[in-house]
Amino acid sequence: MPYKREFNLHRYVRQVRRPGAVIAISGGKGGVGKTNISVNLAIALARQDLDVVIMDADIGLANVEVILGLKSRETLQSVIEGKRQIHDILVDGPGGIKIVPGISGLGHLANLDENGRRNVRTAMESLQQHFDYVIIDTMAGIGPSSVAFAIAADKTLLVTTPEPSALLDAYVMVKMINSLNPKAKVHVLANMADSSQQAFTSVNKLSAAARKYLGMQIDYAGHVPLDPNVRNAVLQSQPFSIVSPGCPASRAIHTLAIRITEGYVLEATPAIEPRRSFFGRFAASFGILA
């Protein structure tokens, strides 16, 4: 059977429900802890009895698998080529989450032929039907693929740190998103902050710049404190929310997950093409036909 118990037929050939929400987790630069946030947020959401999958969109690096000490045999490339269905390549992750390993090729969507685009579209639609949340760990930096994911997703979480260089890169990312979708809502999470005051002050500076120069509102999603338990967990290739569930960073991620499911943060961004699927919006951002 392609799916395990969580995906039994009676549950999903079931009542009609809305497709799962797609959350793009982006960072203006590398080293801000974007992948760590993606993994631990997915686990925190799964603890609320939700089905969650992570798409590792960091092309060529497969950071999700590195952090978790996993090594898959196949990636989304097999799906693009029509050799596998999306459920065939899903990997079991900690805390009941699923992982779509290293999606090499999706960042070069504009170069895919008609069959490749159809296969990826079918895969994305399947994920949204079978999961409550699809979390996309995007590429580091401000490349076109990272921005495209942020534009196409239902919700966008931009991870930064209080460091000036990180805040500058985060602003550039916000500017690029705004240029493609002026209605976009960007939610910023301050990671590795020394205190809640430092986190709020840092994001407030970013918000003030966006408001002054872009006429854009930045939403504060909260912060995750600088916590030695995070580094210890990384060295063990384990999520910190499992290794140290009571540590400050884990508590902060738990609070973020609760606020997401209750609708206090990460409300949806108006889409460029509201009638299109996630894949359709992603393709449209590259100027190609979905």
Secondary structure as GFF3:
##gff-version 3
##sequence-region A 1 290
A	DSSP	three_ten_helix	5	7	.	.	.	ID=ss1
A	DSSP	alpha_helix	9	12	.	.	.	ID=ss2
A	DSSP	beta_strand	21	27	.	.	.	ID=ss3
A	DSSP	alpha_helix	34	46	.	.	.	ID=ss4
A	DSSP	beta_strand	52	56	.	.	.	ID=ss5
A	DSSP	alpha_helix	63	68	.	.	.	ID=ss6
A	DSSP	alpha_helix	76	80	.	.	.	ID=ss7
A	DSSP	alpha_helix	86	89	.	.	.	ID=ss8
A	DSSP	beta_strand	91	92	.	.	.	ID=ss9
A	DSSP	three_ten_helix	94	96	.	.	.	ID=ss10
A	DSSP	beta_strand	98	100	.	.	.	ID=ss11
A	DSSP	three_ten_helix	106	111	.	.	.	ID=ss12
A	DSSP	alpha_helix	114	130	.	.	.	ID=ss13
A	DSSP	beta_strand	133	137	.	.	.	ID=ss14
A	DSSP	alpha_helix	144	152	.	.	.	ID=ss15
A	DSSP	beta_strand	155	160	.	.	.	ID=ss16
A	DSSP	alpha_helix	164	180	.	.	.	ID=ss17
A	DSSP	beta_strand	186	193	.	.	.	ID=ss18
A	DSSP	alpha_helix	196	214	.	.	.	ID=ss19
A	DSSP	beta_strand	218	225	.	.	.	ID=ss20
A	DSSP	alpha_helix	228	235	.	.	.	ID=ss21
A	DSSP	alpha_helix	240	243	.	.	.	ID=ss22
A	DSSP	alpha_helix	248	261	.	.	.	ID=ss23
A	DSSP	alpha_helix	278	285	.	.	.	ID=ss24
###
